[in-house]
Amino acid sequence: MTEQARAASGAPVTDERPAAPDDGRAPSAGQVVFDGVHKWFGDAPAVHDFNLAIAKGEFVTLLGPSGSGKTTSLRILAGLESATAGEVYLAGRAVTDDVPEKRNIGLVFQNYALFPHMTVAQNIAFPLRMRRMKKADAQREIDRVLTMTQLTEFKDRYPRQLSGGQQQRVALARAFVFDPSVLLMDEPLGALDRNLRDHMRLELKNLQRRIGATVLYVTHDQDEALALSDRIGVMHRGVLQQTAPPDELYEEPVNSFVAKFLGQSICLPARRVEEDARHTVVDVEGMAGRILVDRANDVSADPSGEFMIRPERVRIGADKPDAAERNAVACTVVTHVYLGPQIEVHLRTADGAELQVVVPSEARADYTEGSSHWLSWGAGDCRFLAHVT
């Protein structure tokens, strides 16, 4: 089955990095490798045929809604859940059956899991005590991560005496102190307010780059995923739908679920009716006339799929455009939503398609309810995608 066909059916996609070789040797494609991992809870599949390789020093995020299998995949790597089938490798060594303490993995969770009766320094020291590190060596490592996370002045405080951002840094310091081969993070910024979350996001990325940590990060927050990641894997119903760098994932989604989950998009049911060397012609529900799509942007294995375009790619004007190879549709404004520097304009075609575009907020007087406009876009701005619900 081709990548496009797998995406169209909702079947698992293959990560672009190689997984385990056929000769039975441990894979060497990455610091972390999931090779055909499955996880069932009773009769319910939580993770299905999961394949992913993470390079040393890479920051990879699993993004998806609740119940998509992203946290289960992370817990399998940590050894907190066992895989029903498949293998997990760390630095080329199979660890599928290893207990968590033999995997040399750092963990950071949303609630930080700090010990309230211990000071900052004592919380950070805990993993070293469990490893029976010599006191002098342990103190040297504690001082190192206190400096790295800018917590030295707080080392004698208790968690209740710290802000949310400071507690999060303690959790990171505790995860980094024993020099783990891989750092796993499950919604670590979810409990913070927006301003602090944005600040900690930048701190976290700078820290990861400084020490070269290999990170597998789990979130349902698309802004976090876009800002932090070298690559993002989008999960849905236990299936890894697509794995790619953030810009590629946003600009070139392989199916309608990825397009809708990551960023805003206009997605409408459509059908391929014609194609030539340059274009695919699609009949889009709610749009009179046929729409041109660049052949390179036709990624549906089936004749039926979804037309997709990002709102920022759509031009809006009072007159019908006459440029060659441009799509155009007449619309009426339903409402607009003020978003500070820009407004989101909601429109409807004569055939009932609901569309939205974004324009600078100073132009909002031009988009009163009931006003008429033309929307237009190039064939290279839109895509014809596999339909995945």
N, C-alpha and C positions, 0 to 999 in steps of 0.2 A: 504493500500500500504506500503510495506517495505521501510526502509531507502534507500536500494540499488536501489529498483525500482523507488522511487521518484527521486533519483539522476540521474538514467538512462533517465528518461523522461524529466528532467529539472524542475520537480515539486518542490515546496518549501520543504526544509528539516526541520525537527523538531529539535529545539535546545535541547541539551541533558539535560538541566535543566527544571524542570516542569513548565508549564504555569498555567493558571487559573484552579482551580478545578471545577468539574461539578456541585457542589452544589451552585454556584453563589457567594461564598465568595471571597473577594479580595485575589489574590495570594500572598504568602509570600516567594516565592522562591528567590527573589532578590530585590536589591535596585531599579532596573529598570526592568519592564516587558513589553514587547510588546506581546499582545495576539491576534493573527489572524488579524493583521493590514493590511488593503488594502488602496491604494490611487489611484484614477483615475483622470486624467486631461482630461475632455471630454470623448472621447471613448478610450483613451490611458491609459493602466495600468502602473503606475509608480512604485508601490510597491504591491506585491501579496502575501497574506497569510504569513505575516512576524511574526515569533515567536522567541523571544530572551529574556533571563533573564540574568541580570548582577548583580553579587554579590556586596555587600558593599566593597569598597576599590579595586575593580577589574578594570583593564585597558583593555577595549575591543575595537578593531578596526574593522570598516567596510571597507573592501578593495574591489575595483572593478573599472572597466573602467568608463569613463564619460557616464552618462545616465543609470547607473546600478540601481539607486534607493537609494544609500547610503546617499546622502545629504538630500533627501526627507524624509527618515526615521529619520534622526537626527532632521530635522525641525519639524516633527510631535511630537517628544518627547519634543522639546523646546516650542511647542505651536504656532510656526510660520506658520504651515500648519495644516489643520484639516484632520483627517482620514476619508476616505469614509466609512470604516467599521472596526470593531475591537476595542480593548481597550488598553490604556496605563496606567500603574500603576507606582507610585513612593512610595517606602516604604510601599507597600500594599494598597495605596489609589488611587482610579481611578481618573486620571487627564485629561482624554480624552477631556473633554469639558471646562477645566479651561483655563483662559487667561494666557499668559506667566508669568506675574508678580506674579502669585499665585503658581508657580511651584518651586521656589527657585533653579533655574538652572543658572549656569555660562556659558557664551558663549565666545569662542575665534575663530575669523575668519581669513582667509588668509591675508586680508588687514588690520587687527588689529582694524580698526574703531576707532582710537584715535581722540580726539578733538584737532585740531591743535592750537586753541587759549588758551588751558589750559596747565598748567605745568603737569609734571609727577604726583605730589601729587594731583593736582586737578582732573586729569583723574581718578586716583584710587579712589578718594573720591566720584565721581559721583554716583555710585550705593547706597552709604550710604545716600547721600543727598536725593535721590529718596525715600528711606525708612524712611526718617525723623529721623535718628539716632541722639542722642544727640552729641553735638560737642566734648566733652571730650572722649566719647566712640568711636566716629568715628576716632579721632586722634590716639587713642590707636591701633585701627585696621589697620589704614594706616601705622603707624610705624612698626607694626608687619609684614605686607607683603612687605614693603620696605626692611626690613632686610632679610626676607626670600628669596627675589628675587635679593638681592645684588644691590639695586637701591637707597640706602639712599643718596649717594653723587650726584645723578642725580635728586633729587626730585623737584628742582626748574627750571629744563630745560624744554624746549618745545619739542614736538616730532621731529621737523625738526632738532634739535640739537643732536639727538641720532642716533646710528647705527641701522641697521635692527634687530640685535639680541637684542639690548636694548629695542627697540620698542616692540618686541615680549614679552619680560619680563614684560613690562608695561601692555600689554594686559592680560597676565596671572595674574599679581598682581591685576588688576581690577576685574578679574573673581573670584579670590580667596577671596577678601577682605570681602565679606558679608557671608562667610562660606556656600557656596551653597551645597546642598545635592548631586548634580551631576554636573560634568563639561563636557561640550560638545565642541569639537574642530573640525573645518572643514578646513582641509588643512592648519594648522597654520604655517607650515614651508615652504610652497610652494614658497614663494617669496624670500627665502634666497639662497645665493650661496652654493655650495656643502659643502665646509669646515665648513661654519658657521652652515649649516643645521645639519651636523653630530655632531657638538659641542652642539647645542641647543637640539638635540634629547636626548643626555645624561643628560643635565641639566633638561629637562622636566621630564624624567623618575625618576631621583633622587628626584625632587621636589614632584612628585606625591606619591612616596613611603614615603617620610618624613611626609607628612600631611595625608596620607591615603585616598586620594580623589578617588571617583568613577568616572571613565572617559569613555565616548563614543567618539571615535576618528574616523574621516573620512579621508581617503587618497586613492590615486591610486598608491602610492609609496610603492612597496613591501618591500624594505629595511627598511623603517620607520616602517611598520607594524610588521616585524619580530623582530626588535630591541626593540620596545616599549611595545608590547602587552602581556598580560596574555593569551588572546584568540583572534583569528581573525575570522571574519565572511566574507566569500567571496560572493559578490553579482554579479548577472548577469541578465540583463533584468528584474529587479524588484524582482528577486527571490534570497533568501538566499540559496546558493548552499551547503555550509558546514561551520560549526563552530567548532573550535578546537584550542588547544594550538599551537603555531607556529611550533614546531618540528613535532607534529602529522600531522598538515596540510600539511607540506612539504613532509614528508615521506609517508603519507597515504592518498593522495587525493582520493575522491570518484568518480570523473569523469574527463573527459579530459579537461574541461574548467579550473577547479581548478589547475590541473597539469601544464597546459600551462601558466596560469596567474601568478602563484607563482613560481618563479625560472625558470631555464632553464630545459628543458626536451626533450627527444626524444619520440615523439608520432607518431605512425603509425597505419593505419586502420588494424584491425585484426578480426579473427573469432575463436570462441571456437570450436574445432573439437573432443576433447576427454578429459576425466577427470577420475581421480582415487582418492584414499584416500589422496594422497600426492600432486599431481600436476594437473594442468590444462594444456592441450596442445593446443596452439593457432597457427593458420596459419597467419603469419604477411606479409602484402603486401610489396613486395620488398626484402624479405629475403627467400632464398632457404632453404627448410627444415622447420621443425616445432620447435616451441620455447616452452620450459618448464617454467611454472609460478607456484610458490607455491599456493596451494589452498586458503590459507589465504589471498593471494593478488589478488584473482579473485573477483572483486566487481561489475561486470556487471550483471544486471538481464537478459540481452538478450544474445543470442549467438554471436551477432556482437557487436563490441566495438572498443577500441583502446589499443594497446600495449604501455606501457610507462616505461621508465627507465631514471633516472637522469644521466647526462654525467659523473659525478664523480664516479659513480658505475661501469663504463665500464673499463675493462682492455684492453690495446693495446699492441700487440707484433708482432714479425716477423713470429713466428711459430704458427701453429694451436694447441690450447690446447687440451690435451687428458684426463683431469680430468673428473670424472663422474659427471653427473647432472650439467654440464656447457653448456651454449649456446655459439655458436661461428658462426661468419660470416666473410667472406673475403671482404675487402674493398680497395679502391684506394683513395689516398688523392686528393682532389679537390683544396684546399687552406688551409692556416692557418692564423689566426689573432693574432697578438702580443698584449698581455694585461698586459705587465709588468712582474710580477712574474710567469705568466703562459701564454700558448698559447691555443687558441681554434682551434682544428683541424677539418676541414670539410671533410667528406669522402662520398663515394658513393659505394653501393654494385653493383654487376654485374646485378642485377635485377632492379636497379634504385632507391633504398631507399636512402634518404639523412640522414646522421647521423653526430653528432658532439660529440667530447670528449675534455677534458681539460688535458693538460700535463704540467710539468714544462718547463719554457721558455728556459732553458739551453739545452733542448733536441730538439729544433726546427730544427736543421740540419738533424734530422732523418725523418722529415716529409715534404720532398720536394714534389712538385706537381707531381702526377703520381706514387709515391711510393706505394707499396702494404703492407698491414698489416692485422692482424687478430684482431677482436674485440671479447671479451668474457665477460660473466657475469653469476652469479649464478641464480638459479630459484627464490631465495628469494630477489634478487635485482630488479626485474621487477614487473610490475603490469598489470592486465587486467581490463580496466576501462570502465565505461559507457561513451558513446559518447554524449557530449553536445556541441553544436555549439554556 
